[in-house]
Amino acid sequence: MLSGFRHALAVARQMPLFRKLSRAQRHDKPLSALMLDVDRFKLINDTYGHHVGDLVLRKLSEVCIGTLREIDLLGRIGGKSSGRNRVCDEATC
């Protein structure tokens, strides 16, 4: 590695979502995705602090985990407050 950083595609291939997408494509099977947006989440953080925002995200994840099947993935996309957008899953968030 010339730059000292792993190539982004090599990193993405290790992510569970990438593996599920590849498997669905390889077996010509459908794959569904759902994206949620927490309305006015920045207002929650600004008004009550990031500790309360974290509690809101934890509760939302508990509800999602209680609804999803064991084979389903749950992840989050970091927003502007994280400094950059990133996709992560349970193992990396």
Secondary structure, DSSP 8 states (H G I E B T S, - for coil): --SSS--HHHHHTTSHHHHHHHHHHHTT----------TTHHHHHHHH-HHHHHHHHHHHHHHHHHHS-TT---EEEE-GGGTS-EEEETTT-
